[in-house]
Amino acid sequence: ALYNVTTDFIITGRDNSVAISPSNGFVPFIKPQAQGGFIKNPTDQLFHDETEWFKIPGFNPTSDHRLFEVEGNSMVPTVFSGDILVCQKIDHWERILDGSIVVLMTADSLQVKRIHRTSGKEFKFECDNPAEGLDFTLQENEIKELSMVRGKISNILVPHHQVTSMGKVQNLERRIEFLEKEIFTTLKKMKKSEK
């Protein structure tokens, strides 16, 4: 490393090294212990010595792709602690599909959440596992960066019936909430008409 040459070059006279960059198919991996530094300076952190780079077979990344490791269980059964998320930084937030899973960066945290645009410049962020986290809303100016989850690398297998039943329960909860609102509105109208 004193002369910035590889051992291949010293032994054979040829430089067979591969430059590690997105143009060569490598994606930066932001480890949990490096996420604090990444939040402070996302661009410089990618080229810091502690950043690991990986090449995923068959995947052609762009410079805005990153890998994040998940901590916590707020998105179970969709995303588990230890999963590696393949994310793409989004510059135009209007392109984010309602209900997508994103990595949300604020001034002091990185979180994996499901996103919904509520109105104008406000977003609602939800957990898939209500027992492990609370839903919240943020204004656009409170969000430092959003990255869409494009895929995940996991070593956890979840039985299909568990995922299906969880989705059915969430759908049923939404329908009950809607019915409660409708009943409340109808009762309110009935009281007004009685007067």
C-alpha positions as CSV (number, residue, x, y, z in Angstrom):
1,A,0.0,0.0,0.0
2,L,3.1,2.3,0.3
3,Y,3.1,2.7,-3.5
4,N,-0.6,2.2,-4.1
5,V,-0.1,-1.0,-6.1
6,T,-1.6,-4.5,-5.7
7,T,0.4,-7.6,-5.0
8,D,-0.8,-8.8,-8.5
9,F,1.1,-5.9,-10.0
10,I,4.3,-6.6,-8.0
11,I,4.3,-10.3,-8.9
12,T,3.0,-10.3,-12.5
13,G,3.4,-6.7,-13.6
14,R,-0.3,-6.6,-14.5
15,D,-3.0,-4.8,-12.5
16,N,-6.0,-7.1,-12.3
17,S,-7.8,-5.1,-9.6
18,V,-11.4,-4.1,-10.0
19,A,-12.4,-0.6,-9.0
20,I,-15.1,-0.7,-6.4
21,S,-17.9,1.7,-7.5
22,P,-21.5,1.6,-8.6
23,S,-20.4,1.8,-12.2
24,N,-18.8,-1.7,-11.7
25,G,-21.9,-3.1,-10.1
26,F,-21.0,-2.5,-6.4
27,V,-23.5,-1.2,-3.8
28,P,-22.5,0.5,-0.6
29,F,-23.6,-1.3,2.6
30,I,-24.5,1.0,5.5
31,K,-24.0,-1.1,8.6
32,P,-26.1,-0.3,11.7
33,Q,-23.0,1.0,13.6
34,A,-22.2,3.4,10.6
35,Q,-25.8,4.8,10.3
36,G,-25.1,7.7,12.7
37,G,-22.3,8.9,10.5
38,F,-24.3,8.3,7.4
39,I,-27.2,10.5,8.8
40,K,-24.7,13.4,9.4
41,N,-23.2,13.3,6.0
42,P,-24.8,10.7,3.5
43,T,-22.5,11.5,0.6
44,D,-19.1,11.5,2.3
45,Q,-20.0,8.4,4.4
46,L,-20.2,6.3,1.2
47,F,-16.5,6.7,0.6
48,H,-15.4,6.4,4.2
49,D,-13.0,3.5,5.0
50,E,-15.6,1.8,7.1
51,T,-18.1,1.4,4.3
52,E,-18.4,-2.1,2.9
53,W,-19.3,-2.6,-0.8
54,F,-21.0,-5.6,-2.2
55,K,-21.8,-6.9,-5.7
56,I,-25.2,-8.6,-6.1
57,P,-25.2,-11.1,-9.0
58,G,-27.6,-10.0,-11.8
59,F,-28.2,-6.6,-10.2
60,N,-27.0,-3.4,-12.0
61,P,-27.0,-0.6,-9.4
62,T,-26.9,3.1,-10.0
63,S,-25.1,5.6,-7.8
64,D,-28.3,6.1,-5.7
65,H,-28.6,2.5,-4.6
66,R,-27.6,1.5,-1.1
67,L,-27.9,-1.5,1.2
68,F,-29.2,-1.0,4.8
69,E,-29.4,-3.6,7.6
70,V,-32.7,-3.6,9.5
71,E,-32.8,-3.4,13.3
72,G,-36.0,-4.0,15.2
73,N,-39.3,-5.7,14.5
74,S,-41.6,-2.8,13.6
75,M,-42.1,-4.1,10.1
76,V,-42.6,-7.8,10.8
77,P,-43.9,-9.9,8.9
78,T,-42.8,-7.9,5.9
79,V,-39.2,-7.1,7.0
80,F,-37.3,-8.8,9.8
81,S,-34.5,-7.6,12.0
82,G,-31.2,-8.6,10.2
83,D,-32.7,-8.3,6.7
84,I,-30.6,-6.3,4.2
85,L,-32.7,-3.9,2.2
86,V,-31.8,-2.9,-1.3
87,C,-32.8,0.8,-1.5
88,Q,-32.8,3.5,-4.0
89,K,-32.7,7.2,-3.0
90,I,-35.7,9.1,-4.3
91,D,-35.3,12.7,-5.3
92,H,-38.8,13.3,-6.5
93,W,-41.1,12.2,-3.7
94,E,-44.3,12.5,-5.8
95,R,-43.0,9.3,-7.6
96,I,-43.3,7.2,-4.4
97,L,-46.2,4.8,-4.5
98,D,-48.6,5.2,-1.7
99,G,-48.2,2.2,0.7
100,S,-44.6,1.5,-0.3
101,I,-41.9,0.6,2.2
102,V,-39.2,3.2,2.6
103,V,-36.1,3.9,4.6
104,L,-36.8,7.3,6.2
105,M,-33.9,9.5,7.2
106,T,-34.6,12.4,9.6
107,A,-32.0,14.6,11.3
108,D,-31.4,12.0,14.0
109,S,-32.6,8.5,12.8
110,L,-33.0,6.0,10.0
111,Q,-36.2,4.0,10.1
112,V,-38.0,1.5,7.9
113,K,-41.7,2.4,7.5
114,R,-44.7,2.1,5.2
115,I,-45.4,5.6,3.7
116,H,-48.7,7.3,2.8
117,R,-49.2,10.9,1.6
118,T,-51.9,12.4,3.8
119,S,-52.3,15.9,2.4
120,G,-50.1,18.4,0.6
121,K,-46.6,18.2,2.2
122,E,-47.4,15.8,5.0
123,F,-46.6,12.1,5.1
124,K,-47.9,9.3,7.4
125,F,-45.5,6.6,8.3
126,E,-46.8,3.2,9.5
127,C,-45.4,0.1,11.1
128,D,-46.5,-3.3,9.8
129,N,-46.3,-4.6,13.4
130,P,-48.4,-2.3,15.6
131,A,-47.1,-4.1,18.7
132,E,-43.6,-2.9,18.0
133,G,-44.0,0.7,17.0
134,L,-46.3,3.7,16.6
135,D,-47.5,5.4,13.5
136,F,-46.6,9.1,13.0
137,T,-46.8,11.9,10.5
138,L,-44.0,14.2,9.3
139,Q,-43.9,17.4,7.2
140,E,-41.7,17.3,4.1
141,N,-39.2,19.7,5.7
142,E,-38.7,17.3,8.6
143,I,-37.5,14.5,6.2
144,K,-33.9,14.6,5.3
145,E,-34.0,11.7,2.7
146,L,-36.3,8.9,1.5
147,S,-35.2,5.7,-0.1
148,M,-37.6,3.2,-1.7
149,V,-37.1,-0.4,-0.8
150,R,-36.5,-2.2,-4.1
151,G,-35.8,-5.6,-2.6
152,K,-34.5,-7.5,0.4
153,I,-32.0,-10.1,1.3
154,S,-33.2,-12.3,4.1
155,N,-32.3,-15.6,5.8
156,I,-35.8,-15.9,7.4
157,L,-38.5,-18.0,5.8
158,V,-42.0,-17.1,6.9
159,P,-44.8,-19.7,6.2
160,H,-47.2,-18.4,3.5
161,H,-50.2,-18.8,5.8
162,Q,-48.7,-16.5,8.4
163,V,-48.2,-13.7,5.9
164,T,-51.6,-14.2,4.4
165,S,-53.4,-14.2,7.8
166,M,-51.5,-11.1,8.9
167,G,-52.7,-9.3,5.7
168,K,-56.2,-10.4,6.3
169,V,-56.2,-9.1,9.9
170,Q,-54.8,-5.7,8.8
171,N,-57.5,-5.5,6.0
172,L,-60.2,-6.4,8.5
173,E,-58.9,-3.8,11.0
174,R,-59.0,-1.1,8.2
175,R,-62.6,-2.1,7.3
176,I,-63.8,-1.9,10.9
177,E,-62.2,1.5,11.3
178,F,-64.0,2.7,8.2
179,L,-67.3,1.3,9.4
180,E,-66.8,3.0,12.8
181,K,-66.4,6.3,11.0
182,E,-69.4,5.7,8.8
183,I,-71.6,4.8,11.8
184,F,-70.4,7.9,13.6
185,T,-71.2,10.2,10.6
186,T,-74.6,8.6,10.1
187,L,-75.5,8.9,13.8
188,K,-74.4,12.6,13.7
189,K,-76.7,13.2,10.6
190,M,-79.6,11.4,12.3
191,K,-79.3,13.6,15.4
192,K,-79.3,16.8,13.3
193,S,-82.4,15.7,11.4
194,E,-84.2,14.9,14.6
195,K,-83.8,18.5,15.8
